[in-house]
Amino acid sequence: MSKQVTEHKPIYLKDYQAPDYLIEQVKLHITLHATKTLVHSQLQICRNQQIATHQRPLILHGEELECLKVIIDGKTLNEAQYQVQTDSLILDQVPQKFSLEILTRIAPQQNHALSGLYRSAGLFCTQCEAQGFRRITYYLDRPDVMAEFTTTLVADKSECPVLLSNGNLVAQGDLAENQHWATWHDPFKKPAYLFALVAGQLACIQDTFITQTQREILLELYVTPENLHKGDFALQALKKAMRWDETAYNLEYDLTRFMIVAVNDFNMGAMENKGLNIFNTKYILADTLSATDSDFQNIEAVVGHEYFHNWTGNRITCRDWFQLSLKEGLTVFREQQFAAQQGSSAVKRIEQARLMRTRQFAEDAGPMAHPVRPSAYIEINNFYTMTVYDKGAEVIRMLHTLLGESAFQEGMKLYVQRHDGQAVTIDDFVAAMAQANAQDFEQFKRWYYQAGTPIVEATGHYNKDTAQYTLRLTQTCPPSADGSPKDPFYIPIRVGLLDAQNQPLALHCHTAFKSEPHSVIVVLNEVQQDFVFDKVFAAPVPSLLGDFSAPIKLNYAYSNAQLAVLIAHDPNLFNRWDAMQQLFSRLVLAKLPAQSVPGNADCQLLIDALKQLLQHPPGDWALVAEMLNFPSFSYLAELVEPIDVPALVEARQAVVQEIAMYLAIPLKSAYNIGCQANASALDANNMGLRALKNSCLGLLVQTGHLDDYNLAQQQFQQAQTMTETMGALVALNQKDTTLRHQLLEDFYQQWKNDPLVVDKWLTLHATAPWSETLTQVEQLLTHPAFSLHNPNKVYALLKAFAQNPLAFHRQDGRGYQLLAAQVLKLDRHNPQVAARLVGSLIFWKRYIRAYAEPMQRVLVDILQQPQLSKDVYEIVHKALS
């Protein structure tokens, strides 16, 4: 007999209806206790006057709640006057306007889903986005219901000396039996997903910020006492972000206090709750001994991201969860702008494009493909995706590219003026941009409701007699899983031309949308278009899609020699890197059977280009380091189908080793330049030097020479920063040597009491590139350093393992079975993390049969499990459909 498969119904954007009822004010009185927290809510409710008179019942969302009492306008209802269901509280007959009081009891200690109110290492904390508030009390838990919140917290003074919530602290005091209380008031109406509270034993770092209108803002960063010395960088990053938002967007902070709290157990990176941001410790705690330069950069970016949400997400929020990219895509773009000003802007753009090409493009081509604004979902937590966040940011960037900075700011100004304090849609944002600049963006909006990655084929024709170069662009978009037709996208493409002397040409194209130094923006908005460039007196080398001006795949049949010219001479630094990626990829694909690549498989052109780069660097050390970070397995896997894992790994490794052998001398010279970095300095130049040093070391170790192993050991032993330590370990982690095992053990013994550093140790084990890593991961599942209840540990070990091609993809299926078993364990208590983990199995159709069949089998097994969560069900069901 077959097992009964759990089924869940989708929710559709087309079915959106405004709420029947609105909540104007919320008063919460929460008495905190590990197993019996009491939540007394008082809600001022009225019927929505914008909807025709109705007699529909009031249905409040609720999960995992014990309902103790319901009171309307002071009258306690008996149980026959309301219905309590597993996911709701229903009141059939209510007045036009009334006060509703509800008393519920919850158990934070048992809440391992980390959604709603839960305990993390002794701290009470919340995560209410997207639908966690319904696990605290019964409520209209939807983003278009906005209310003014007043929250009173009561707790044991010894256990929870710190009591925090949204807004301003308005009163506090002591009670009998060592209890105390604090009342917080948030004057700005907000949806329940922005509610937050934190209570526990916390230490605080304080600072102040003076706004552009000379208001003083109290800044407070709360961490556990032992981590107090690791919070300074994050606090300074907050001040940078506040100043940047004023300078770049004229957006000033609106409360008198801004608080950040770092917690150990958190499903996300951070959460932008109004005035009280809650962060995963990974994105707050740092010093140079325990955090890498990448950690510092991530902290700065994430702190900025959550702060920028104060306006693009909080003051203006989304009407419904289908509009999630309204706040996330826009805020990711603003975060990217901020981050680009803190370091190498070229490298930041490279990092963003790499993420799109390795992860988002795969998402677009996979079973979970969806538009930036999805049309349906079963579980909204599954749509916190690269498409919504990063592709959403790319769509905003295209608007910025088309309009320019000044006009884009005019659109932002109108958007804020028009919609401050409202819950709105993506259409409202685009309308503000269009109206402020007298533009028609109707076709552009296809980026929001059409899924998939457009493919643009480019060809060039040079006419010597007319001194014209014609660039022909043709766009297509592969069908998505839903089979919906694809109309032509509105695609801005940055184009440059290099002349016979490898110098950028002055461009004359009367159909260009916009002219820039060394380039023009052309807009491809039909299936096929020709763009003619005049006054071109010799056949040029085209530089296409500069700065990754649109999230597309662009194909042009460059010769290897032309790619080498772009690597050495293109004024667009992104395209220099991209040309190197293309040339390296060709060399790898040429080693695979049945792969057709233009040009020959001679590695010498790439070696010569890299040698020139190392001997005559452009001055941006971080960019040089990026040029030495060759395309990863996941990057290359997007270029082939079906994927033969060992063949692709072997081909890539052969090219890397050949390059490393030929470049050993210039690599050592560049390594020595990297050694000049100031260990205590966190500026862009010194971070770039350390990145150069580590990139060179990684390649040198690939040669297999004992001297280079010794160099890595020396760097590990003499390291003054975690960046240098990890550089040595990552380099040696590619080789199964006694030295590697010894240094990993030394590293663990030194850092075993620092959870975030131990996460790096877990990832090193999980990413070792050989099949025996599977056994190591199985052993680490029972190691004291690992916990299935902590998302950071799960991602550090299991998600990293799933990204290890040789260890995870095995013909015996053991890698898939290991992951599936942990997914099912996680699904019982934390479906969000389980769903993120199971995503590593859903691309099974792209692999050769030897891997596809065992991957498919474990997905079938998962789907047949009883009581499967909506989170995991939706992903696995779509993968198998």
C-alpha positions in Angstrom: 0.0 0.0 0.0 1.4 3.4 -0.9 1.8 6.0 1.7 -0.6 8.9 1.8 1.1 12.0 0.4 0.6 15.3 2.1 -1.0 17.9 -0.2 -1.2 21.7 0.2 -3.2 24.2 -1.8 -1.6 27.2 -3.5 -2.5 30.9 -2.8 -2.8 33.1 -5.9 -2.1 36.8 -6.5 -5.2 37.0 -8.6 -7.3 36.1 -5.6 -6.1 39.1 -3.5 -8.8 40.9 -1.6 -8.5 43.8 0.8 -9.0 42.9 4.4 -12.6 42.9 5.7 -11.4 44.4 9.0 -8.7 46.8 10.0 -6.8 47.0 13.3 -6.1 50.6 14.3 -4.3 50.1 17.7 -2.6 47.2 19.4 -1.8 47.0 23.1 0.2 43.9 24.1 1.0 42.8 27.6 3.4 39.9 27.6 4.5 38.1 30.7 7.6 36.1 29.6 8.2 32.6 30.8 10.1 29.8 29.1 7.2 27.4 29.0 4.1 29.4 29.8 4.4 33.0 28.4 1.1 34.8 28.7 0.1 37.2 25.9 -2.7 39.6 26.6 -3.6 41.5 23.4 -6.1 44.4 23.2 -7.0 45.3 19.6 -9.1 48.2 18.4 -10.8 46.8 15.3 -13.2 48.3 12.7 -14.8 47.1 9.5 -12.9 48.2 6.4 -15.0 51.1 5.1 -13.6 50.7 1.6 -15.4 47.4 1.2 -19.1 47.3 0.7 -21.1 46.5 3.9 -20.6 42.9 4.7 -21.5 40.5 7.5 -18.5 38.2 7.0 -16.9 36.8 10.2 -13.7 38.1 11.7 -11.0 35.4 11.1 -7.8 35.9 12.9 -4.7 33.9 12.1 -3.1 31.8 14.9 -0.7 28.8 15.2 0.5 26.8 18.2 -1.6 29.0 20.5 -3.5 28.1 23.6 -6.6 30.3 23.7 -7.5 31.2 27.3 -10.0 34.1 27.0 -11.8 36.2 24.4 -13.4 39.5 25.4 -15.3 42.0 23.2 -16.0 45.5 24.5 -15.4 44.3 28.1 -17.7 41.2 27.8 -16.1 37.8 28.2 -17.3 35.4 25.5 -18.1 31.8 26.3 -16.6 29.1 24.1 -19.8 28.7 22.0 -19.4 32.3 20.8 -16.1 31.8 19.0 -14.4 29.0 17.1 -10.8 27.9 17.7 -9.2 26.0 14.8 -5.7 24.8 14.2 -4.8 28.0 12.3 -7.4 30.6 13.2 -9.8 32.1 15.7 -13.3 32.9 14.2 -15.8 35.3 15.5 -19.1 35.1 13.5 -20.8 38.3 14.6 -18.9 41.4 15.7 -19.8 45.2 15.8 -18.8 47.8 13.2 -16.1 49.0 15.6 -15.0 47.3 18.8 -12.3 46.4 21.3 -11.1 42.8 21.2 -9.0 41.3 24.0 -7.5 37.9 23.7 -5.4 36.0 26.3 -3.2 33.2 24.9 -0.4 31.1 26.3 2.7 29.9 24.4 5.9 28.0 25.1 8.9 29.8 23.7 11.3 27.1 24.9 9.7 24.5 22.7 9.6 26.7 19.6 12.4 25.2 17.5 10.9 26.6 14.3 12.5 30.0 15.3 9.4 31.7 14.1 7.2 33.8 16.4 8.5 34.1 20.0 11.2 31.7 20.9 14.3 31.2 23.2 17.9 31.3 21.9 20.7 30.6 24.4 18.6 32.0 27.2 17.3 35.0 25.3 13.7 35.6 24.4 13.5 36.9 20.8 11.1 37.1 17.9 11.1 36.5 14.2 7.7 37.6 12.7 8.4 37.9 9.0 6.7 36.6 7.1 3.9 35.0 9.2 5.4 34.5 12.7 3.2 37.0 14.6 0.4 34.5 14.5 2.5 32.2 16.7 2.4 34.9 19.4 -1.3 35.9 19.4 -4.4 35.8 17.2 -4.2 38.6 14.7 -4.8 39.7 11.1 -1.3 38.6 10.2 -1.0 40.2 6.8 1.1 43.2 5.7 -1.7 45.4 4.5 -3.1 45.6 8.1 -1.1 48.3 9.8 -1.5 49.4 13.4 0.1 51.5 16.1 1.7 49.2 18.7 2.2 49.7 22.4 4.0 46.8 24.1 4.5 46.0 27.8 7.0 43.3 28.7 7.1 41.7 32.1 9.9 39.2 33.2 12.1 38.1 36.0 14.6 40.8 36.6 17.5 38.4 37.1 16.7 36.2 34.1 15.8 39.2 31.8 17.4 42.4 33.0 17.0 43.8 29.5 13.5 44.2 28.0 13.3 45.6 24.4 10.6 46.2 21.8 9.8 48.5 18.9 9.8 52.3 19.1 10.5 54.4 22.1 10.8 53.4 25.8 8.0 55.3 27.5 7.9 53.7 31.0 9.5 51.0 33.2 9.5 49.8 36.8 9.8 47.1 39.3 7.2 44.6 40.5 6.9 42.1 43.4 8.7 38.8 43.4 11.8 40.1 41.5 9.7 41.0 38.4 10.0 44.1 36.4 8.3 45.7 33.3 9.0 48.0 30.4 6.5 49.7 28.0 7.5 50.6 24.5 5.5 52.6 22.0 6.0 52.7 18.3 4.2 55.9 16.9 4.4 54.6 13.3 1.8 52.2 12.0 3.2 48.9 11.0 2.1 45.4 9.9 2.6 42.7 12.5 5.6 41.2 10.6 7.7 44.2 11.9 6.9 43.5 15.5 9.8 42.5 17.7 10.8 41.9 21.3 14.0 40.7 22.9 14.6 40.0 26.6 17.5 38.5 28.5 21.0 39.0 29.8 22.6 41.3 27.3 25.5 43.8 27.3 25.1 47.1 25.4 27.4 49.3 23.4 26.1 52.8 23.1 26.8 55.6 20.7 25.0 58.6 19.2 24.2 59.8 15.7 23.5 63.4 14.8 21.1 63.6 11.8 21.2 66.1 9.0 18.5 68.2 10.9 20.7 68.0 14.1 18.5 65.5 15.9 20.5 63.2 18.3 19.7 59.5 17.9 20.7 57.0 20.6 22.3 53.9 19.1 22.4 50.7 21.1 23.9 47.4 20.1 23.1 44.5 22.4 25.2 41.3 22.5 25.9 38.6 25.1 28.5 39.9 27.6 31.3 37.7 26.4 31.0 39.2 22.9 31.0 42.8 23.9 34.4 43.4 22.3 33.1 42.2 18.9 30.4 44.7 18.4 32.2 47.9 17.6 32.6 47.4 13.9 28.9 46.7 13.4 28.0 49.9 15.3 30.3 52.0 13.2 28.8 50.3 10.1 25.4 51.5 11.3 26.6 55.1 11.5 28.0 54.9 8.0 24.7 53.5 6.7 22.7 56.2 8.4 24.9 59.0 7.0 24.8 57.4 3.5 21.0 57.2 3.4 20.8 60.9 4.3 23.5 61.8 1.7 22.4 59.5 -1.1 18.6 59.6 -0.7 17.8 62.4 1.8 16.2 59.9 4.1 16.6 60.6 7.8 15.9 58.3 10.7 12.6 59.0 12.3 12.7 57.6 15.9 14.9 58.8 18.8 16.5 55.4 19.3 17.9 52.6 17.1 18.7 49.2 18.5 20.4 46.1 17.2 20.5 42.8 19.0 22.6 39.8 18.0 21.2 36.3 18.6 22.7 32.8 18.1 19.7 31.0 16.6 18.1 32.8 13.7 16.7 31.5 10.4 17.7 34.6 8.4 20.6 36.9 8.3 18.8 39.7 10.0 15.4 41.3 10.4 14.5 45.0 10.0 11.8 45.3 12.8 11.0 48.9 13.3 13.6 50.5 15.5 14.8 47.1 16.8 16.8 45.1 14.3 17.5 41.5 15.2 20.6 39.9 13.7 22.1 36.6 13.4 25.4 36.8 15.3 27.2 35.9 12.0 26.4 39.4 10.8 27.3 41.4 13.9 30.2 39.8 15.8 33.7 40.5 14.4 37.3 41.3 15.2 40.3 40.8 13.0 41.5 37.7 14.9 38.2 35.8 14.5 36.6 37.3 11.4 37.8 37.5 7.8 37.7 40.5 5.5 34.7 39.0 3.8 33.0 38.7 7.2 33.6 42.4 7.8 32.2 43.3 4.4 29.2 41.2 4.9 28.5 42.8 8.2 28.7 46.2 6.7 26.4 45.3 3.9 23.8 43.5 6.0 23.7 46.2 8.7 23.2 48.7 5.9 20.5 46.6 4.3 18.4 46.3 7.5 18.8 50.0 8.3 17.8 51.0 4.7 14.6 49.0 5.2 13.5 51.7 7.6 12.1 53.6 4.6 12.1 51.0 1.8 10.2 48.3 3.7 9.0 49.8 7.0 7.6 53.3 6.3 6.5 52.0 2.9 5.7 48.3 3.1 4.2 45.7 0.7 0.5 45.2 0.3 0.8 41.4 0.1 3.6 38.9 0.1 3.5 38.6 -3.7 5.0 42.1 -3.6 8.0 41.0 -1.5 10.5 42.4 -4.0 9.0 45.8 -3.6 11.0 46.1 -0.4 13.7 43.5 -0.8 14.7 44.1 -4.4 14.8 47.9 -3.8 16.7 47.5 -0.5 19.2 45.1 -2.0 20.0 47.6 -4.7 20.4 50.3 -2.1 22.7 48.0 -0.1 24.7 47.3 -3.2 25.1 51.1 -3.9 26.3 51.5 -0.3 28.7 48.6 -0.4 30.2 49.8 -3.7 31.3 53.0 -2.0 33.1 51.2 0.8 35.5 49.2 -1.3 36.2 48.2 -4.9 33.1 49.0 -6.9 34.2 46.7 -9.8 34.7 43.7 -7.4 31.3 44.3 -5.8 29.7 44.2 -9.2 31.6 41.1 -10.1 30.4 39.4 -6.9 26.8 40.3 -7.7 27.0 39.1 -11.2 28.6 35.8 -10.1 25.7 35.2 -7.7 23.2 35.8 -10.4 25.0 33.5 -12.9 25.6 30.6 -10.5 22.5 30.7 -8.4 19.7 32.9 -9.8 20.1 31.7 -13.4 19.8 28.1 -12.1 16.7 29.1 -10.1 15.2 30.6 -13.3 15.9 27.3 -15.2 14.7 25.0 -12.4 11.4 23.7 -11.1 11.0 26.6 -8.6 11.3 29.2 -11.3 9.1 32.2 -10.6 8.9 35.9 -11.7 10.2 38.6 -9.5 6.6 39.1 -8.5 5.3 35.5 -8.1 1.7 34.7 -9.1 1.2 31.8 -6.7 2.8 30.2 -3.7 2.1 27.4 -1.2 4.5 28.6 1.5 5.7 32.2 1.4 8.9 31.4 3.2 10.0 29.5 0.0 9.9 32.8 -2.0 12.7 34.6 0.0 14.8 33.7 -3.1 17.6 35.0 -5.3 14.9 35.9 -7.8 12.9 38.1 -5.4 16.0 39.6 -3.8 18.9 39.7 -6.3 17.1 39.7 -9.6 14.7 42.2 -8.1 17.7 44.4 -7.4 18.9 43.9 -10.9 15.5 45.1 -12.2 15.9 48.3 -10.0 19.4 48.7 -11.3 18.2 48.6 -14.9 15.8 51.5 -14.0 18.7 53.3 -12.5 20.8 52.7 -15.7 18.0 53.9 -18.0 17.1 57.0 -16.0 20.5 58.0 -14.5 21.1 59.0 -10.9 19.3 62.3 -10.9 16.1 61.1 -12.5 16.1 57.9 -10.4 16.2 60.1 -7.3 13.3 62.1 -8.6 11.3 58.9 -8.9 12.3 57.8 -5.4 11.3 61.2 -4.0 7.8 60.9 -5.6 7.5 57.3 -4.4 8.2 58.3 -0.8 6.0 61.4 -0.9 3.1 59.5 -2.4 3.2 56.3 -0.4 4.8 57.0 3.1 2.8 55.1 5.7 1.1 52.8 3.2 1.2 49.2 2.1 1.6 49.3 -1.7 2.5 47.2 -4.8 5.3 46.9 -7.3 3.1 48.7 -9.8 2.9 51.7 -7.5 6.7 51.9 -7.4 7.1 51.7 -11.2 4.3 54.2 -11.6 6.2 56.7 -9.5 9.4 56.2 -11.4 7.5 56.6 -14.7 5.5 59.6 -13.7 8.4 61.5 -12.2 10.3 61.1 -15.4 7.6 61.1 -18.1 8.5 57.6 -19.1 6.4 54.6 -20.3 7.6 51.5 -18.4 4.7 49.2 -19.3 6.9 46.9 -21.3 9.7 47.1 -18.7 7.3 45.7 -16.1 7.5 42.3 -17.9 10.7 41.8 -15.8 8.3 41.6 -12.8 5.8 39.1 -14.1 7.7 37.0 -16.6 10.0 34.3 -15.2 13.2 33.1 -16.8 16.6 34.4 -18.0 16.5 36.1 -21.4 19.2 34.8 -23.8 20.6 37.4 -26.2 22.5 36.3 -29.3 24.8 39.0 -30.6 26.5 39.2 -34.0 28.7 42.0 -35.5 29.2 43.0 -39.1 31.8 45.6 -40.1 31.5 47.5 -43.4 34.8 49.0 -44.4 33.2 51.0 -47.3 30.7 52.8 -45.1 32.9 52.8 -41.9 30.0 51.3 -40.1 29.7 48.5 -37.5 26.3 46.9 -37.2 25.5 45.0 -33.9 22.5 42.7 -34.3 20.8 41.5 -31.1 18.2 38.8 -30.9 16.4 37.9 -27.7 14.7 34.7 -26.6 13.6 33.3 -23.3 13.2 29.5 -22.6 9.8 28.3 -21.4 9.4 28.1 -17.7 7.8 25.2 -15.8 4.3 26.8 -16.0 4.6 27.0 -19.9 3.5 30.6 -20.0 4.5 32.5 -23.2 7.3 35.1 -23.1 7.0 38.5 -24.7 10.1 40.5 -25.5 11.8 42.0 -22.5 13.0 45.6 -22.3 16.8 45.1 -22.0 19.4 47.8 -21.5 22.8 46.7 -22.9 25.9 48.7 -22.3 28.1 48.5 -25.5 31.7 49.7 -26.1 34.0 49.2 -29.1 37.8 48.9 -29.1 39.8 50.0 -32.2 42.7 48.3 -33.9 45.1 49.8 -31.3 42.9 48.4 -28.5 41.7 51.8 -27.5 38.1 52.7 -26.8 36.3 54.3 -29.7 34.1 57.4 -29.5 30.7 56.0 -30.3 28.2 57.4 -32.8 24.9 55.4 -32.7 21.8 57.4 -33.5 19.5 54.7 -32.0 21.3 54.5 -28.7 19.1 55.2 -25.7 21.9 56.9 -23.8 25.6 57.9 -24.3 28.3 57.5 -21.7 32.1 57.8 -21.7 33.5 54.9 -23.7 30.1 53.3 -24.1 26.4 53.7 -25.0 23.2 52.1 -23.6 21.1 50.5 -26.3 17.7 49.1 -25.5 16.6 45.8 -27.0 12.8 45.7 -26.7 11.9 43.6 -29.8 12.8 40.1 -30.8 15.6 41.4 -33.1 17.2 44.8 -33.6 20.2 46.2 -35.4 22.3 49.0 -33.9 24.5 50.8 -36.4 27.7 52.6 -35.2 29.2 55.2 -37.6 32.7 56.5 -38.0 34.3 53.1 -37.3 37.4 53.0 -39.4 38.6 49.5 -38.6 37.0 46.3 -37.5 36.4 46.7 -33.8 36.3 44.3 -30.8 32.9 44.8 -29.1 32.6 45.1 -25.4 29.1 43.9 -24.5 26.9 43.9 -21.5 29.3 46.2 -19.6 28.9 46.2 -15.8 26.4 43.4 -16.3 23.8 46.0 -17.4 20.9 43.4 -17.5 20.4 40.0 -15.9 20.7 38.1 -19.1 22.9 35.5 -20.9 24.6 37.2 -23.8 26.4 35.1 -26.4 28.9 36.5 -28.9 31.3 34.4 -30.9 34.5 36.0 -29.7 37.8 34.6 -30.9 40.2 33.7 -28.1 42.4 36.5 -29.2 39.6 39.0 -28.9 38.9 37.8 -25.4 42.6 38.3 -24.6 42.3 41.9 -25.9 39.3 42.6 -23.6 41.1 41.1 -20.6 44.1 43.4 -21.1 42.5 46.6 -22.5 38.7 46.9 -21.9 38.1 50.2 -19.9 35.1 48.4 -18.4 36.7 46.5 -15.5 33.7 44.2 -15.2 34.1 43.1 -18.8 37.8 42.5 -18.3 36.9 40.0 -15.6 34.1 38.5 -17.7 36.4 38.0 -20.7 38.7 36.0 -18.4 35.8 33.9 -17.2 34.8 33.2 -20.8 38.3 32.2 -21.9 38.8 30.0 -18.9 35.4 28.3 -19.4 36.2 27.6 -23.0 39.4 25.8 -22.0 37.5 23.6 -19.5 34.6 22.8 -21.9 37.1 21.9 -24.7 38.2 19.0 -22.5 34.7 17.6 -22.2 33.3 15.2 -24.7 30.6 16.5 -27.1 31.2 20.1 -26.2 31.6 22.6 -29.0 33.6 25.8 -28.2 34.9 28.5 -30.6 38.6 28.8 -31.0 41.2 26.3 -30.0 42.1 24.9 -26.6 45.4 26.6 -26.2 45.9 27.9 -22.7 48.8 30.2 -23.6 46.6 33.2 -24.4 45.0 33.1 -20.9 48.4 32.5 -19.3 49.9 35.5 -21.2 47.0 37.7 -20.2 47.2 36.8 -16.6 51.0 37.2 -16.6 50.5 40.7 -18.0 47.9 41.4 -15.3 50.3 40.3 -12.5 53.3 42.2 -13.8 51.3 45.4 -14.6 48.3 45.4 -12.2 45.7 48.1 -12.6 46.1 49.3 -9.0 42.9 47.7 -7.7 44.3 44.7 -5.8 40.9 43.2 -5.0 40.2 43.2 -8.8 43.5 41.4 -9.5 42.6 38.8 -6.9 39.2 38.3 -8.5 40.8 37.8 -11.9 42.7 34.9 -10.3 39.5 33.3 -8.9 38.6 31.1 -11.8 35.0 30.0 -12.6 33.7 27.5 -10.0 32.1 24.2 -10.7 28.6 25.7 -10.2 29.5 28.5 -12.7 30.7 26.0 -15.3 27.7 23.6 -14.7 25.4 26.4 -15.9 27.1 26.1 -19.3 26.7 22.3 -19.9 23.9 19.8 -19.8 23.7 17.0 -18.9 26.2 17.5 -16.1 28.9 14.8 -15.8 30.2 15.7 -12.3 33.7 14.0 -12.3 34.4 14.9 -15.9 33.7 18.6 -15.3 35.7 18.6 -12.0 38.6 16.9 -13.6 38.6 19.3 -16.6 38.5 22.3 -14.4 41.3 21.0 -12.2 43.5 20.3 -15.2 43.2 23.9 -16.5 43.8 25.4 -13.1 46.9 23.3 -12.5 48.3 24.1 -16.0 47.9 27.9 -15.3 49.4 27.6 -11.8 52.5 25.8 -13.1 53.1 28.4 -15.8 52.5 31.3 -13.6 54.4 30.1 -10.5 57.0 32.9 -10.6 54.7 35.9 -11.1 52.3 34.4 -8.6 55.0 34.3 -5.9 56.0 37.9 -6.8 52.3 39.0 -6.4 52.1 37.0 -3.2 54.9 39.0 -1.8 53.2 42.2 -2.7 50.1 40.9 -0.8 52.3 40.4 2.3 52.7 44.2 2.5 49.1 44.6 3.9 48.7 46.2 7.3 47.1 43.5 9.4 45.0 45.8 11.5 43.7 47.9 8.6 40.2 47.3 7.2 40.4 49.8 4.3 39.8 48.7 0.7 43.5 48.8 -0.3 44.7 46.5 2.6 41.7 44.1 2.1 42.6 44.0 -1.6 46.2 43.1 -0.7 45.2 40.3 1.6 42.8 39.0 -1.1 45.6 39.0 -3.6 47.9 37.1 -1.2 45.3 34.4 -0.7 44.4 34.0 -4.3 48.0 33.6 -5.2 48.5 31.1 -2.5 45.5 29.0 -3.6 47.0 28.7 -7.0 50.5 28.0 -5.9 49.3 25.1 -3.7 47.7 23.6 -6.8 51.1 22.9 -8.2 51.7 20.3 -5.6 55.2 21.5 -4.8 56.4 21.0 -1.3 57.7 24.6 -1.1 54.2 25.9 -1.7 52.7 23.6 1.0 55.4 25.0 3.4 54.4 28.6 2.3 50.8 27.8 3.3 51.9 26.4 6.6 54.1 29.4 7.3 51.1 31.7 6.5 48.9 29.8 8.9 51.5 29.9 11.7 52.3 33.5 11.3 48.8 34.8 10.5 47.8 38.0 12.3 44.3 38.0 10.9 41.6 35.4 10.3 41.7 36.3 6.6 45.3 35.0 6.4 44.5 31.9 8.5 41.6 31.0 6.3 43.5 31.7 3.2 46.1 29.1 4.2 43.5 26.5 5.3 41.3 27.0 2.1 44.4 26.5 0.0 45.6 23.4 1.8 42.0 22.0 1.9 42.3 21.2 -1.8 44.9 18.5 -1.0 44.5 15.5 1.2 47.8 15.7 3.1 48.9 15.1 6.6 49.7 18.8 6.9 46.0 19.6 6.1 44.8 17.3 8.9 47.3 18.7 11.3 46.4 22.4 10.7 42.7 21.7 10.8 43.1 20.1 14.2 45.3 23.0 15.4 42.7 25.4 14.2 39.8 23.6 16.0 41.7 23.4 19.3 42.5 27.1 19.1 38.9 28.2 18.3 36.6 25.5 19.7 35.0 28.0 22.1 34.0 30.4 19.4 30.9 29.2 17.6 31.2 31.4 14.5 34.8 30.3 13.9 33.9 26.7 14.4 31.4 27.1 11.6 34.3 27.9 9.3 36.0 24.7 10.5 32.8 22.7 9.7 32.7 24.2 6.2 36.3 23.3 5.5 35.6 19.7 6.3 32.4 19.7 4.2 34.0 21.2 1.2 37.1 19.0 0.9 37.0 17.9 -2.7 37.1 14.1 -2.5 34.4 11.4 -2.1 35.6 10.4 1.4 34.4 13.7 2.7 30.9 12.0 3.0 32.2 9.9 5.9 33.7 12.9 7.6 30.4 14.8 7.4 28.5 11.8 8.8 30.8 11.8 11.8 30.5 15.5 12.3 26.7 15.2 12.6 27.3 13.8 16.1 30.2 16.2 16.9 29.7 18.5 19.9 30.3 21.5 17.6 27.3 20.6 15.5 23.6 21.2 16.3 20.6 20.5 14.0 18.7 23.2 15.9 21.1 26.0 14.9 20.7 27.2 11.3 24.3 28.5 11.1 25.6 25.0 11.9 23.2 23.4 9.4 24.4 25.7 6.6 28.0 25.5 7.6 28.1 21.7 7.4 25.2 20.4 5.4 24.6 23.1 2.9 28.3 23.4 2.3 28.5 19.7 1.7 25.7 19.8 -0.8 27.8 22.3 -2.8 30.7 20.0 -2.9 30.4 18.3 -6.3 32.6 15.2 -5.8 31.5 14.4 -2.2 27.8 15.1 -2.7 27.2 13.6 -6.1 27.9 9.9 -5.9 26.5 7.2 -8.1 25.6 5.1 -5.0 23.3 8.0 -3.9 24.8 8.2 -0.3 25.3 11.9 -0.5 21.6 12.5 -1.4 20.4 10.0 1.2 22.4 11.8 3.9 21.0 15.1 3.0 17.4 13.8 2.7 17.6 12.2 6.1 18.6 15.5 7.7 15.9 17.4 5.8 13.2 15.1 7.3 14.6 15.6 10.8 14.7 19.3 10.3 11.2 19.4 8.9 9.8 18.3 12.2 10.9 21.4 14.0 12.2 24.0 11.5 10.6 23.7 8.1 12.2 26.9 6.8 15.7 25.5 7.1 14.6 22.1 5.9 13.3 23.7 2.7 16.5 25.7 2.1 18.4 22.5 2.4 16.2 20.3 0.1 16.8 22.9 -2.6 20.1 21.2 -3.3 18.3 18.2 -4.7 15.8 19.8 -7.1 18.0 20.1 -10.2 18.2 16.4 -10.7 17.0 16.5 -14.3 20.2 18.4 -15.3 22.6 15.6 -14.4 23.6 12.5 -16.3 21.4 9.4 -15.4 24.0 8.0 -12.9 23.2 11.0 -10.6 19.7 11.9 -11.7 18.1 8.6 -10.8 19.3 8.3 -7.2 18.5 12.0 -6.7 15.0 11.5 -8.0 14.5 8.5 -5.7 15.3 10.4 -2.6 12.9 13.2 -3.6 10.1 10.6 -4.1 10.9 9.2 -0.7 10.7 12.7 0.9 7.4 13.5 -0.8 5.8 10.3 0.5 6.5 11.1 4.1 3.3 11.8 6.1 2.8 15.3 7.6 5.3 17.0 5.4 5.5 20.7 5.9 4.2 23.1 3.3 7.7 24.4 3.0 9.3 21.2 1.9 6.3 19.8 0.1 6.1 22.7 -2.3 9.7 22.5 -3.4 9.8 18.7 -3.7 6.4 18.5 -5.5 7.5 21.1 -8.1 10.9 19.3 -8.5 9.1 16.0 -9.4 6.3 17.5 -11.4 
